[in-house]
């Protein structure tokens, strides 16, 4: 049981401590409020389907990376990825298979990136990865690796195995980039 404890000294007439009073109170409400705040923060920053960062979280991460690049010279790049033919998957197989597809793609990519990289769901069938400390050739290699891994991943749908492909746009951030110019360039390269 979570409790809050307060201790106060008991003093005699000369000011000497002769004892203490301890007051224990139930702290369950405070602990529950803190847990609820953590849950709300998680809801505000995570995509509920894939459990990746959501668009708001990605925007914060890109802005932070741009600020660090300008201040410390820490280079980074982004990969903008889109599931090819996703609308057809939903139309032919239904939204439950579409959701499973997004989860499979998210898991494949997230398990293939470095722990310092950040992957999130931009929206719909689009994903964005922010990769720290990379040069353009490394960024392209990582993008190609993710593309190939997704292409070779599959999931059972009825009696068959289904796979998908992704298109990837890769670009390094420049000092004069804004989030909009960086994302637009990556989207165009995709």
N, C-alpha and C positions, 0 to 999 in steps of 0.2 A: 504494500500500500504506500503510495507516495504521500509523504508528510512534509510539512514545513515546521522547522523547529526554531523557537526563539528562546534565548537564555538571557536572564537578567540577574545581576548580582544582588544579594541581600546584604546590606551593610549595617553595622552596629552604630551606636551614637558617635564613636570616634572615627567612623569612616572605614573601618576594617571590614573586609569581606568575610562574612560568617556563613554564607550559604548561597544558594542560587535557586531561582525558579525557572523551570523549563516548561514551555508551553508548546504542545504538539497540536497541530491542526491538519486536517485532511487537505492535501494539496492536489487531489485528483482533478479538480476543475482546471487548475493551471496547467497541469501535464496534458490534460485532454485538449485544452486550447492550443498549446504548442504543437501537439500532434495534428490537430486540425489545420493549423497554419501551414505545416509542412505538406499536408495533403492538398491544400489549396494552391500552394506554390507549384507542386508537381502537376496539378491539373492545368495551371496557367502556362506551363512551359513544356509539357510533354504531349505528343500526339497519342491519343488513347488507343488507336489501332496498332501502331507499330512500336510504341513505347520509346520512340526516338524523340529528340527535341522537335518542337513544332516550329512554325514559321516565326513566331515572336522570339523564341529562343535563338533561332538561327540569325535573325536580324541583330539581336544583341551581341552574338558571337562575332559576326562579321564586323560590326561597328567597333567592337573591342580590338579585334585583330588589326583593323585599319589604324586605330589610334596607337597601338603598340608598334606598328610598322613605322609610322611617322615619328614617334618619340624615340624608339630604340633601334630602328632599322631592321626589325625582325620580319623577314620575308615570309609570305604565305601565298597560297593559291586556293582556288576553288574548283570543284567539279560539280557541274550542273547535270543531273541525270533524269531521264524521262523513260518510263516503261513504254516500249513500242507496241502499238496496237491495243492499248489497254481498254479503250471503249468497246472494241470487238469482244474482248474477254468477258466484260460485264454483260454485253448484249447476248452472247452465245451461251455462256455458262452460268450467268447470274452473279449478283453482287457478293454472295458468300464466297464464291471462287475468286472473284476480284479481290476481296479482302485477304484471302489466303495468299494470293499472288503477291500483294503488297507486303505482307508479313515475311514471305519467303525472300523477296528481294531485299528488304530491310535487314533481315538476319544475315543474309549472304554478304552484303556489303559491310555491315557493322562488324562482323567477325573477321573481316579481311583488312581492316584499317589499323593503323598504329593507335596506341592508347592516347597519344597526344592529338590525334585528329578528331574532328567533330562531325558527325553525320546527323542530319535531321530530315524530316519530311517537310518539303516546301509547301506542298498541297496537292491534292488529287493523286496523280501518279508521278509526281516530281520529287526528287531528292536533291539535297545539296550537301556537299562535304567541304569542310574547311580544313585544309592541310597546312600545318605549320612547318616552317623551315624546309621548304622545297624549292628546287629550281625547275624550270620549265620542262626539261627532259624527264625529271623524276615524276613530275605531275602527270605528264602524258603516259608514262609507264604505269603509274598507279591507276589512272583512268582506264587504260587498256586491260589491266589485270582485273579490275572490277567488272568491266564489260564481259570479259571471257568467263569469269566465275559465275556471274548471273546467267549467262547463256548455257552453262553446263549444269546449273542447278535445276532441279525439277521437283514436282510434287504429284502425288497420285490424285487423279480425278477420275472417278469410276474405275474402270479397268485399265486405264492408260496413264502414262506419266506426261505431264504438261510442263513445258519450259517457256520462258520468255526471253526477250532480249531488251537491252537498254541502249539508248543513245547517250553519249557523254560529251559535254563541252568543258574543256579545261583551259584555265587562264591564270596567270600570275597576277597578283595585285600590283598596281603602280602607285607611287606616292601621290599622284594627283587624282586617283580614283575616288569615287563615292561608292556607296553600296549599290546605287542604281546603275552606274556605269560598269561596275565590275560584273554585276549579275546580267546585265544586257549583253555584255561581250561574251560571257560564258554561254548564255542562251543562244546567241547567234552562232557560236562555234559548234554548238550541239547539232 
